[in-house]
Amino acid sequence: MVHTPHELAEEFPEFAAKIHDLKLSDAHFARLAEEYHATNREIHRVETGVEAAGQTREENLRKQRLRLKDEIAAMLSQ
């Protein structure tokens, strides 16, 4: 199995239980988490050469992941 870096559990280990609970109880959080995971997996495929992408596309994906991570972090800190 390939290890995908930047998973939410790695990014916020102190909030692992809260992430799980919010995924079950908050539809908005669940959608954000799924979008984060999908974006993160796409970045990982680009980084490992499984999927081709231009520099602009890769930069946009990284910006999207950061935006999602910031929004998730704000929800976790509430």
Gaussian input, Z-matrix of N, CA and C with variables (Angstrom, degrees):
# hf/3-21g

backbone

0 1
 N
 C     1     B1
 C     2     B2     1     A1
 N     3     B3     2     A2     1     D1
 C     4     B4     3     A3     2     D2
 C     5     B5     4     A4     3     D3
 N     6     B6     5     A5     4     D4
 C     7     B7     6     A6     5     D5
 C     8     B8     7     A7     6     D6
 N     9     B9     8     A8     7     D7
 C    10    B10     9     A9     8     D8
 C    11    B11    10    A10     9     D9
 N    12    B12    11    A11    10    D10
 C    13    B13    12    A12    11    D11
 C    14    B14    13    A13    12    D12
 N    15    B15    14    A14    13    D13
 C    16    B16    15    A15    14    D14
 C    17    B17    16    A16    15    D15
 N    18    B18    17    A17    16    D16
 C    19    B19    18    A18    17    D17
 C    20    B20    19    A19    18    D18
 N    21    B21    20    A20    19    D19
 C    22    B22    21    A21    20    D20
 C    23    B23    22    A22    21    D21
 N    24    B24    23    A23    22    D22
 C    25    B25    24    A24    23    D23
 C    26    B26    25    A25    24    D24
 N    27    B27    26    A26    25    D25
 C    28    B28    27    A27    26    D26
 C    29    B29    28    A28    27    D27
 N    30    B30    29    A29    28    D28
 C    31    B31    30    A30    29    D29
 C    32    B32    31    A31    30    D30
 N    33    B33    32    A32    31    D31
 C    34    B34    33    A33    32    D32
 C    35    B35    34    A34    33    D33
 N    36    B36    35    A35    34    D34
 C    37    B37    36    A36    35    D35
 C    38    B38    37    A37    36    D36
 N    39    B39    38    A38    37    D37
 C    40    B40    39    A39    38    D38
 C    41    B41    40    A40    39    D39
 N    42    B42    41    A41    40    D40
 C    43    B43    42    A42    41    D41
 C    44    B44    43    A43    42    D42
 N    45    B45    44    A44    43    D43
 C    46    B46    45    A45    44    D44
 C    47    B47    46    A46    45    D45
 N    48    B48    47    A47    46    D46
 C    49    B49    48    A48    47    D47
 C    50    B50    49    A49    48    D48
 N    51    B51    50    A50    49    D49
 C    52    B52    51    A51    50    D50
 C    53    B53    52    A52    51    D51
 N    54    B54    53    A53    52    D52
 C    55    B55    54    A54    53    D53
 C    56    B56    55    A55    54    D54
 N    57    B57    56    A56    55    D55
 C    58    B58    57    A57    56    D56
 C    59    B59    58    A58    57    D57
 N    60    B60    59    A59    58    D58
 C    61    B61    60    A60    59    D59
 C    62    B62    61    A61    60    D60
 N    63    B63    62    A62    61    D61
 C    64    B64    63    A63    62    D62
 C    65    B65    64    A64    63    D63
 N    66    B66    65    A65    64    D64
 C    67    B67    66    A66    65    D65
 C    68    B68    67    A67    66    D66
 N    69    B69    68    A68    67    D67
 C    70    B70    69    A69    68    D68
 C    71    B71    70    A70    69    D69
 N    72    B72    71    A71    70    D70
 C    73    B73    72    A72    71    D71
 C    74    B74    73    A73    72    D72
 N    75    B75    74    A74    73    D73
 C    76    B76    75    A75    74    D74
 C    77    B77    76    A76    75    D75
 N    78    B78    77    A77    76    D76
 C    79    B79    78    A78    77    D77
 C    80    B80    79    A79    78    D78
 N    81    B81    80    A80    79    D79
 C    82    B82    81    A81    80    D80
 C    83    B83    82    A82    81    D81
 N    84    B84    83    A83    82    D82
 C    85    B85    84    A84    83    D83
 C    86    B86    85    A85    84    D84
 N    87    B87    86    A86    85    D85
 C    88    B88    87    A87    86    D86
 C    89    B89    88    A88    87    D87
 N    90    B90    89    A89    88    D88
 C    91    B91    90    A90    89    D89
 C    92    B92    91    A91    90    D90
 N    93    B93    92    A92    91    D91
 C    94    B94    93    A93    92    D92
 C    95    B95    94    A94    93    D93
 N    96    B96    95    A95    94    D94
 C    97    B97    96    A96    95    D95
 C    98    B98    97    A97    96    D96
 N    99    B99    98    A98    97    D97
 C   100   B100    99    A99    98    D98
 C   101   B101   100   A100    99    D99
 N   102   B102   101   A101   100   D100
 C   103   B103   102   A102   101   D101
 C   104   B104   103   A103   102   D102
 N   105   B105   104   A104   103   D103
 C   106   B106   105   A105   104   D104
 C   107   B107   106   A106   105   D105
 N   108   B108   107   A107   106   D106
 C   109   B109   108   A108   107   D107
 C   110   B110   109   A109   108   D108
 N   111   B111   110   A110   109   D109
 C   112   B112   111   A111   110   D110
 C   113   B113   112   A112   111   D111
 N   114   B114   113   A113   112   D112
 C   115   B115   114   A114   113   D113
 C   116   B116   115   A115   114   D114
 N   117   B117   116   A116   115   D115
 C   118   B118   117   A117   116   D116
 C   119   B119   118   A118   117   D117
 N   120   B120   119   A119   118   D118
 C   121   B121   120   A120   119   D119
 C   122   B122   121   A121   120   D120
 N   123   B123   122   A122   121   D121
 C   124   B124   123   A123   122   D122
 C   125   B125   124   A124   123   D123
 N   126   B126   125   A125   124   D124
 C   127   B127   126   A126   125   D125
 C   128   B128   127   A127   126   D126
 N   129   B129   128   A128   127   D127
 C   130   B130   129   A129   128   D128
 C   131   B131   130   A130   129   D129
 N   132   B132   131   A131   130   D130
 C   133   B133   132   A132   131   D131
 C   134   B134   133   A133   132   D132
 N   135   B135   134   A134   133   D133
 C   136   B136   135   A135   134   D134
 C   137   B137   136   A136   135   D135
 N   138   B138   137   A137   136   D136
 C   139   B139   138   A138   137   D137
 C   140   B140   139   A139   138   D138
 N   141   B141   140   A140   139   D139
 C   142   B142   141   A141   140   D140
 C   143   B143   142   A142   141   D141
 N   144   B144   143   A143   142   D142
 C   145   B145   144   A144   143   D143
 C   146   B146   145   A145   144   D144
 N   147   B147   146   A146   145   D145
 C   148   B148   147   A147   146   D146
 C   149   B149   148   A148   147   D147
 N   150   B150   149   A149   148   D148
 C   151   B151   150   A150   149   D149
 C   152   B152   151   A151   150   D150
 N   153   B153   152   A152   151   D151
 C   154   B154   153   A153   152   D152
 C   155   B155   154   A154   153   D153
 N   156   B156   155   A155   154   D154
 C   157   B157   156   A156   155   D155
 C   158   B158   157   A157   156   D156
 N   159   B159   158   A158   157   D157
 C   160   B160   159   A159   158   D158
 C   161   B161   160   A160   159   D159
 N   162   B162   161   A161   160   D160
 C   163   B163   162   A162   161   D161
 C   164   B164   163   A163   162   D162
 N   165   B165   164   A164   163   D163
 C   166   B166   165   A165   164   D164
 C   167   B167   166   A166   165   D165
 N   168   B168   167   A167   166   D166
 C   169   B169   168   A168   167   D167
 C   170   B170   169   A169   168   D168
 N   171   B171   170   A170   169   D169
 C   172   B172   171   A171   170   D170
 C   173   B173   172   A172   171   D171
 N   174   B174   173   A173   172   D172
 C   175   B175   174   A174   173   D173
 C   176   B176   175   A175   174   D174
 N   177   B177   176   A176   175   D175
 C   178   B178   177   A177   176   D176
 C   179   B179   178   A178   177   D177
 N   180   B180   179   A179   178   D178
 C   181   B181   180   A180   179   D179
 C   182   B182   181   A181   180   D180
 N   183   B183   182   A182   181   D181
 C   184   B184   183   A183   182   D182
 C   185   B185   184   A184   183   D183
 N   186   B186   185   A185   184   D184
 C   187   B187   186   A186   185   D185
 C   188   B188   187   A187   186   D186
 N   189   B189   188   A188   187   D187
 C   190   B190   189   A189   188   D188
 C   191   B191   190   A190   189   D189
 N   192   B192   191   A191   190   D190
 C   193   B193   192   A192   191   D191
 C   194   B194   193   A193   192   D192
 N   195   B195   194   A194   193   D193
 C   196   B196   195   A195   194   D194
 C   197   B197   196   A196   195   D195
 N   198   B198   197   A197   196   D196
 C   199   B199   198   A198   197   D197
 C   200   B200   199   A199   198   D198
 N   201   B201   200   A200   199   D199
 C   202   B202   201   A201   200   D200
 C   203   B203   202   A202   201   D201
 N   204   B204   203   A203   202   D202
 C   205   B205   204   A204   203   D203
 C   206   B206   205   A205   204   D204
 N   207   B207   206   A206   205   D205
 C   208   B208   207   A207   206   D206
 C   209   B209   208   A208   207   D207
 N   210   B210   209   A209   208   D208
 C   211   B211   210   A210   209   D209
 C   212   B212   211   A211   210   D210
 N   213   B213   212   A212   211   D211
 C   214   B214   213   A213   212   D212
 C   215   B215   214   A214   213   D213
 N   216   B216   215   A215   214   D214
 C   217   B217   216   A216   215   D215
 C   218   B218   217   A217   216   D216
 N   219   B219   218   A218   217   D217
 C   220   B220   219   A219   218   D218
 C   221   B221   220   A220   219   D219
 N   222   B222   221   A221   220   D220
 C   223   B223   222   A222   221   D221
 C   224   B224   223   A223   222   D222
 N   225   B225   224   A224   223   D223
 C   226   B226   225   A225   224   D224
 C   227   B227   226   A226   225   D225
 N   228   B228   227   A227   226   D226
 C   229   B229   228   A228   227   D227
 C   230   B230   229   A229   228   D228
 N   231   B231   230   A230   229   D229
 C   232   B232   231   A231   230   D230
 C   233   B233   232   A232   231   D231

   B1=1.4406
   B2=1.5237
   B3=1.3094
   B4=1.4545
   B5=1.5195
   B6=1.3141
   B7=1.4549
   B8=1.5270
   B9=1.3232
   B10=1.4561
   B11=1.5229
   B12=1.3345
   B13=1.4635
   B14=1.5270
   B15=1.2974
   B16=1.4640
   B17=1.5303
   B18=1.3195
   B19=1.4641
   B20=1.5294
   B21=1.3277
   B22=1.4663
   B23=1.5262
   B24=1.3111
   B25=1.4673
   B26=1.5280
   B27=1.3237
   B28=1.4673
   B29=1.5234
   B30=1.3191
   B31=1.4608
   B32=1.5306
   B33=1.3290
   B34=1.4654
   B35=1.5347
   B36=1.3346
   B37=1.4697
   B38=1.5291
   B39=1.3181
   B40=1.4660
   B41=1.5320
   B42=1.3256
   B43=1.4607
   B44=1.5335
   B45=1.3086
   B46=1.4687
   B47=1.5325
   B48=1.3160
   B49=1.4675
   B50=1.5248
   B51=1.3243
   B52=1.4597
   B53=1.5274
   B54=1.3194
   B55=1.4734
   B56=1.5278
   B57=1.3120
   B58=1.4648
   B59=1.5254
   B60=1.3128
   B61=1.4679
   B62=1.5289
   B63=1.3331
   B64=1.4598
   B65=1.5252
   B66=1.3217
   B67=1.4607
   B68=1.5294
   B69=1.3251
   B70=1.4612
   B71=1.5229
   B72=1.3240
   B73=1.4620
   B74=1.5228
   B75=1.3228
   B76=1.4673
   B77=1.5336
   B78=1.3229
   B79=1.4661
   B80=1.5232
   B81=1.3258
   B82=1.4682
   B83=1.5248
   B84=1.3258
   B85=1.4626
   B86=1.5326
   B87=1.3260
   B88=1.4630
   B89=1.5281
   B90=1.3408
   B91=1.4638
   B92=1.5263
   B93=1.3418
   B94=1.4641
   B95=1.5305
   B96=1.3238
   B97=1.4604
   B98=1.5280
   B99=1.3234
   B100=1.4665
   B101=1.5240
   B102=1.3279
   B103=1.4700
   B104=1.5326
   B105=1.3418
   B106=1.4629
   B107=1.5255
   B108=1.3414
   B109=1.4618
   B110=1.5251
   B111=1.3280
   B112=1.4676
   B113=1.5237
   B114=1.3268
   B115=1.4696
   B116=1.5185
   B117=1.3238
   B118=1.4575
   B119=1.5277
   B120=1.3185
   B121=1.4687
   B122=1.5245
   B123=1.3316
   B124=1.4685
   B125=1.5319
   B126=1.3236
   B127=1.4723
   B128=1.5235
   B129=1.3098
   B130=1.4678
   B131=1.5297
   B132=1.3389
   B133=1.4707
   B134=1.5276
   B135=1.3337
   B136=1.4671
   B137=1.5275
   B138=1.3306
   B139=1.4701
   B140=1.5246
   B141=1.3235
   B142=1.4624
   B143=1.5246
   B144=1.3424
   B145=1.4529
   B146=1.5193
   B147=1.3127
   B148=1.4613
   B149=1.5234
   B150=1.3157
   B151=1.4626
   B152=1.5293
   B153=1.3132
   B154=1.4651
   B155=1.5309
   B156=1.3204
   B157=1.4690
   B158=1.5152
   B159=1.3021
   B160=1.4542
   B161=1.5224
   B162=1.3110
   B163=1.4643
   B164=1.5255
   B165=1.3235
   B166=1.4619
   B167=1.5177
   B168=1.3214
   B169=1.4714
   B170=1.5244
   B171=1.3236
   B172=1.4617
   B173=1.5320
   B174=1.3214
   B175=1.4671
   B176=1.5267
   B177=1.3330
   B178=1.4643
   B179=1.5208
   B180=1.3194
   B181=1.4598
   B182=1.5254
   B183=1.3229
   B184=1.4670
   B185=1.5327
   B186=1.3231
   B187=1.4678
   B188=1.5218
   B189=1.3273
   B190=1.4615
   B191=1.5288
   B192=1.3377
   B193=1.4617
   B194=1.5240
   B195=1.3155
   B196=1.4664
   B197=1.5255
   B198=1.3323
   B199=1.4681
   B200=1.5256
   B201=1.3322
   B202=1.4571
   B203=1.5265
   B204=1.3222
   B205=1.4667
   B206=1.5214
   B207=1.3283
   B208=1.4643
   B209=1.5233
   B210=1.3238
   B211=1.4671
   B212=1.5262
   B213=1.3111
   B214=1.4717
   B215=1.5285
   B216=1.3275
   B217=1.4657
   B218=1.5254
   B219=1.3296
   B220=1.4612
   B221=1.5264
   B222=1.3036
   B223=1.4625
   B224=1.5190
   B225=1.3160
   B226=1.4757
   B227=1.5213
   B228=1.2983
   B229=1.4752
   B230=1.5181
   B231=1.3200
   B232=1.4705
   B233=1.5062
   A1=108.89
   A2=116.61
   A3=123.06
   A4=109.16
   A5=115.83
   A6=121.05
   A7=109.20
   A8=116.23
   A9=121.23
   A10=108.46
   A11=118.71
   A12=120.53
   A13=112.15
   A14=115.43
   A15=124.60
   A16=113.76
   A17=118.59
   A18=119.96
   A19=107.94
   A20=116.70
   A21=120.66
   A22=112.28
   A23=117.66
   A24=120.37
   A25=111.71
   A26=117.29
   A27=121.37
   A28=111.13
   A29=115.86
   A30=120.53
   A31=111.65
   A32=116.53
   A33=121.77
   A34=110.54
   A35=118.38
   A36=119.72
   A37=112.92
   A38=116.78
   A39=120.16
   A40=112.13
   A41=116.88
   A42=121.90
   A43=112.80
   A44=117.91
   A45=120.74
   A46=111.78
   A47=117.56
   A48=120.69
   A49=110.62
   A50=117.42
   A51=120.72
   A52=110.74
   A53=117.45
   A54=121.12
   A55=109.10
   A56=116.46
   A57=121.04
   A58=110.91
   A59=116.71
   A60=121.19
   A61=111.65
   A62=117.01
   A63=120.00
   A64=112.09
   A65=117.28
   A66=119.75
   A67=110.75
   A68=116.22
   A69=121.11
   A70=113.27
   A71=117.48
   A72=120.02
   A73=115.12
   A74=118.28
   A75=121.09
   A76=109.15
   A77=115.98
   A78=120.53
   A79=112.29
   A80=117.55
   A81=120.67
   A82=109.99
   A83=116.99
   A84=120.67
   A85=110.22
   A86=116.86
   A87=120.71
   A88=110.68
   A89=116.81
   A90=120.76
   A91=110.41
   A92=117.02
   A93=120.75
   A94=110.99
   A95=116.23
   A96=120.79
   A97=110.66
   A98=117.28
   A99=120.33
   A100=110.52
   A101=117.14
   A102=120.42
   A103=109.96
   A104=116.63
   A105=120.81
   A106=110.09
   A107=116.82
   A108=120.43
   A109=111.55
   A110=117.73
   A111=120.98
   A112=110.61
   A113=116.52
   A114=121.21
   A115=110.26
   A116=116.40
   A117=121.29
   A118=111.13
   A119=116.63
   A120=119.84
   A121=111.16
   A122=116.47
   A123=119.61
   A124=110.52
   A125=116.43
   A126=120.46
   A127=109.91
   A128=116.55
   A129=120.76
   A130=110.56
   A131=117.33
   A132=120.20
   A133=110.93
   A134=116.57
   A135=120.43
   A136=109.74
   A137=116.71
   A138=120.93
   A139=112.29
   A140=117.23
   A141=120.49
   A142=113.04
   A143=116.77
   A144=120.76
   A145=114.47
   A146=117.60
   A147=121.24
   A148=110.12
   A149=115.58
   A150=121.86
   A151=108.33
   A152=116.00
   A153=120.50
   A154=109.72
   A155=114.75
   A156=120.57
   A157=107.87
   A158=115.08
   A159=120.02
   A160=110.44
   A161=115.05
   A162=120.49
   A163=111.68
   A164=117.61
   A165=120.86
   A166=110.64
   A167=116.96
   A168=120.84
   A169=110.73
   A170=116.89
   A171=120.47
   A172=110.75
   A173=116.96
   A174=120.15
   A175=111.12
   A176=117.02
   A177=120.67
   A178=111.47
   A179=117.04
   A180=120.31
   A181=110.84
   A182=116.61
   A183=119.99
   A184=111.18
   A185=117.01
   A186=120.53
   A187=111.02
   A188=115.74
   A189=119.94
   A190=110.12
   A191=117.47
   A192=120.78
   A193=110.23
   A194=117.61
   A195=120.87
   A196=111.29
   A197=116.96
   A198=120.59
   A199=110.57
   A200=116.22
   A201=120.67
   A202=111.27
   A203=116.15
   A204=120.46
   A205=110.59
   A206=117.67
   A207=120.95
   A208=111.50
   A209=116.53
   A210=119.81
   A211=111.22
   A212=116.49
   A213=121.05
   A214=109.50
   A215=117.37
   A216=121.25
   A217=110.73
   A218=116.78
   A219=120.15
   A220=110.55
   A221=117.48
   A222=120.62
   A223=111.12
   A224=117.22
   A225=120.44
   A226=111.98
   A227=117.17
   A228=120.15
   A229=113.23
   A230=117.65
   A231=120.15
   A232=111.13
   D1=135.44
   D2=-179.74
   D3=-84.75
   D4=134.87
   D5=178.33
   D6=-84.84
   D7=123.39
   D8=178.07
   D9=-98.94
   D10=111.90
   D11=180.00
   D12=-69.25
   D13=162.35
   D14=175.96
   D15=74.33
   D16=20.79
   D17=174.95
   D18=-66.13
   D19=152.72
   D20=-176.28
   D21=-57.57
   D22=-38.94
   D23=179.87
   D24=-62.95
   D25=-30.29
   D26=176.37
   D27=-79.53
   D28=-38.21
   D29=-178.13
   D30=-70.37
   D31=-35.00
   D32=-177.42
   D33=-132.02
   D34=63.71
   D35=-175.59
   D36=-61.51
   D37=-29.40
   D38=-179.01
   D39=-72.88
   D40=-12.37
   D41=-178.93
   D42=-112.76
   D43=19.02
   D44=-175.79
   D45=-54.87
   D46=-47.28
   D47=-179.43
   D48=-66.52
   D49=-40.46
   D50=-179.78
   D51=-66.54
   D52=-39.05
   D53=177.00
   D54=-58.67
   D55=-47.29
   D56=179.51
   D57=-60.17
   D58=-48.25
   D59=-179.08
   D60=-62.09
   D61=-43.70
   D62=-179.19
   D63=-67.21
   D64=-34.69
   D65=176.98
   D66=-60.88
   D67=-33.51
   D68=-179.15
   D69=-84.12
   D70=-29.26
   D71=-171.08
   D72=-109.45
   D73=-14.72
   D74=-175.19
   D75=-128.04
   D76=107.24
   D77=-176.43
   D78=-61.49
   D79=-36.42
   D80=178.98
   D81=-65.13
   D82=-45.85
   D83=178.38
   D84=-61.95
   D85=-43.45
   D86=-179.86
   D87=-59.69
   D88=-41.24
   D89=178.91
   D90=-65.62
   D91=-43.82
   D92=178.23
   D93=-60.84
   D94=-44.40
   D95=-178.97
   D96=-63.18
   D97=-42.26
   D98=179.31
   D99=-66.58
   D100=-41.09
   D101=178.19
   D102=-64.31
   D103=-40.33
   D104=177.18
   D105=-60.30
   D106=-48.51
   D107=-178.61
   D108=-62.45
   D109=-42.11
   D110=179.76
   D111=-63.64
   D112=-43.50
   D113=178.99
   D114=-65.36
   D115=-43.30
   D116=-179.84
   D117=-62.17
   D118=-42.78
   D119=178.49
   D120=-64.39
   D121=-38.58
   D122=178.75
   D123=-64.24
   D124=-43.10
   D125=177.15
   D126=-59.94
   D127=-43.18
   D128=-179.34
   D129=-62.29
   D130=-41.55
   D131=178.21
   D132=-63.07
   D133=-39.24
   D134=178.22
   D135=-66.17
   D136=-45.85
   D137=-177.99
   D138=-62.66
   D139=-33.91
   D140=-177.23
   D141=-91.66
   D142=0.85
   D143=176.21
   D144=81.71
   D145=7.38
   D146=178.27
   D147=-72.29
   D148=-32.64
   D149=-178.99
   D150=-128.84
   D151=135.36
   D152=179.49
   D153=-86.37
   D154=143.30
   D155=175.94
   D156=-158.22
   D157=145.28
   D158=176.58
   D159=-75.04
   D160=167.38
   D161=-178.00
   D162=-60.21
   D163=-39.81
   D164=179.99
   D165=-63.79
   D166=-44.14
   D167=178.95
   D168=-61.38
   D169=-44.34
   D170=179.99
   D171=-63.77
   D172=-42.45
   D173=178.39
   D174=-63.04
   D175=-40.78
   D176=178.72
   D177=-65.04
   D178=-38.30
   D179=176.95
   D180=-64.55
   D181=-42.24
   D182=179.05
   D183=-64.29
   D184=-39.54
   D185=177.24
   D186=-64.85
   D187=-40.56
   D188=178.52
   D189=-63.51
   D190=-43.88
   D191=179.15
   D192=-61.58
   D193=-41.11
   D194=179.76
   D195=-65.96
   D196=-41.48
   D197=177.68
   D198=-60.89
   D199=-45.44
   D200=178.73
   D201=-63.81
   D202=-42.60
   D203=179.79
   D204=-62.15
   D205=-41.20
   D206=178.10
   D207=-62.83
   D208=-42.79
   D209=179.21
   D210=-66.47
   D211=-40.64
   D212=177.64
   D213=-64.08
   D214=-44.21
   D215=179.81
   D216=-59.80
   D217=-40.95
   D218=179.05
   D219=-63.12
   D220=-40.74
   D221=179.28
   D222=-68.26
   D223=-37.19
   D224=179.74
   D225=-69.32
   D226=-31.92
   D227=-177.03
   D228=-82.32
   D229=-5.79
   D230=179.19
   D231=-74.25

